[in-house]
Amino acid sequence: MRIEQTLNLPIQDDRDWSRLLEEVAMVERGHFLLSSGLHSPVYIQVARLLQHPSIATSVFAAIARPFVDREIQLVAGPAIGAVIIAYEVARYLNARAVWTERVDGRMALRRSFSVAPGERALIVEDVITTGGSVLEVRETLLSAGADVVGIAAVVDRLGTDRLGDLPVEALVRLPLPTYPPEACPLCAEGMPLIKRGSRVDRPG
């Protein structure tokens, strides 16, 4: 079966979306170093979803749907994983899209991006692991004067419906084990550690 044919399945709940994400090989199993510095037996690679625009389109629409009536004016996400997601979700919501980057270790708006005072903003992320990056984006937007109204993600592996005082809407809530390096049972078993992603110094 072609991956695109899975879109013919009725998407009704997290189990359906989880099956779809498995189809595009977003889920890897082994011993992984996450961008947060934690270790995990499961890695979620949303970039593999973006190889399939016909599938990704339905994902972005589903992420945007809970915020259609929230008068969102700005969608923001951390580079690099959420850049395309922010752009596409903003398109569905008829909003602007920006992304944040790290400058001297701190999240910031660059590339002449700006935020208007009171602008209603939605934060998007590919995978929420600890929530650290999302909360950093929130602080960046708040300090620029935005009114941040919510968080949306493809996968929430933290398994929460709130971060701070913000509601979290996730396509799939998939609580997964993570371990600090000093207490990782996979390390104790001698399983080789695999590094994925673009950074290892940002909380995910």
N, C-alpha and C positions, 0 to 999 in steps of 0.2 A: 504494500500500500504506500502511495506517495504521501509524504508528510502533510502536504496541503489538503489531502482528503480528510484528515482528522477534523478539519473545520466543519465538515458535514455532521459531526456529532453534536447533539444538543449540549451546550455548555450551561449547566445549571448550578453547580456548586464547586467547592475547592477540589473535590476529587476529580472532576472532569478537567479542570485546568491543570491539575497536577499530572494527569495522564498526558495531556497535550505537551507540557513542558518536558516530560520524559521523552516524548517522541522526537523533540528537537535536540536531544542529548544535552540539555542544560544541566543535568544532574550527574555529577561524578562521585565515585566512592573510592576511598583510599585513606591517605593521611596527609592533610593539607594545612599549609600555613595561610591563614586568612589575612586580609588587609589590616585587621585589628591587632594582629600579633598573636591571636588565639589559634589553637589547633582544632581540627575537626575531621571526623571520618567522612564528611559530605561536603562537596563544593558545588555551589550554584553559579553557573557561568551564563549570565543573561546575554552576553555578546553573541552566543550561538543562536539565540532567538532572532537577532537582528539580521542574520543571514537569509531569513525567510520573510520578506516584506509582507506577503499575503497573510501570514500568520501574525506577525508583529502588529499589523494594522488592527486586527481584532483585539489584541491585547491592550494596545494604547486606548482604544475606544472604551474598553471595559474599565480601565483605570480612571479615565476621565469622567465616566458616567455619574458617579456619586456627587460630582462637583458641578454638574451642568447648571444648576440653579443657584450656585453660590456666588455668582458675579465675580468670578476670578479674572483678574486683570494681568497677572504675572505668574508664570510658572518657572521655578528655579530648581536646579539640581547640581550636585557636585560632579566636577569633571573627574574622570573621563566617562565613567560608566553611565551617568544619567544625562549626558548631553543630548543624545538622540531622543531619549524618552521625554525630556523636557520640551523639546521642539515639537514632537508629535502630539503630546498631550495639550500643549498650548494651541496647536492648530485646531484640535477638536473643541477647545473651550473659547476659541476666538480671542486668545490672549497673547501677550508677549512672552518670549522665552529667553532666559539667560542661564548662565551657569557660573558656579564659583570655582575658584582654584586656590591652591595653597601658595602663599607668599611668606617666605621665612617661617614656614611651619604653621601658619594660621590661614584659615579660610577667608577669602576676599573676593570681591567683584573686580574683575579686570576688563580689559578690552573696551573701555569707555562705557561699560554697562552702568546703569544708574537705576535708582528706585525713587519713584515719586512718593512724597509723604502721604500716608494713608492708602497706598496702592494695595489692593487685596491680592495676596500671594498664596500660591500652593507650592509646596515642596515635593519633589518627586525623587525617587531613588530606585536603583535596580534591585538591590538586595539589602534589607535591613538586618544587620547582624547584632550589633550592640546599640545602635541608634546614635552613636557618637557623631558621625558625619552629618546626619540629618539635623541634629541639635546645633551643630556648628553653623550649618547653613541658616538655620532659624535665627541664630544670634546675629549673623551677618546681615540678614534682611531687616531684622528689628532695629539694628543700630543705624540702618539707612532710612528708617521711617516707615517700613512696610507694615501692613496688617496681615500677619500670617494666619491663615484660617484652617489649614490642614496639611496632612502628609499622605502621599500615595506611593505605593511601591508595587513592583512586580511580585516579589517574594518577601515575606516577613518571616525570617527564621528566628526572630526573637519571640514571636507568638503573642504580641501585645496589640491592644486596640487603642492605646494612647501612649504618646511620648511627651513627657512634661504635661502641658495643658492642652495638647493638640490631638485631635482624633486621627487615627491611622486607618486608611483604607488600603488593603492589600489584595491583589488578585489571588494569591495563595498564602495562607498562614501555615507555615511549616516549621514548627519548633524543632530544632536540631541540636544535638550535643556539641558543645565547644569546651575546650580545656585550656587553662593557662599552661605554658610550656613546661613548667616545673611539676605539674600534676597531670600530665598527659599519659593515659594508659597506652596509647599507640607508640609513644616514645619508649615507654618501659618495655614494650614488646619488641623494640628494635625495628619497627616498620619505617622505611625510608620516608622522609618528609618531602612533600611536593609543594613548590611555590607556584601560585597562579596569580593573575592580575597584574596591575601596573605599579602598585605601591605596597609597602609593608609597614608604613609609619602613619597611616591614617586610621582612626577608629571607623569601623564599618557600620 
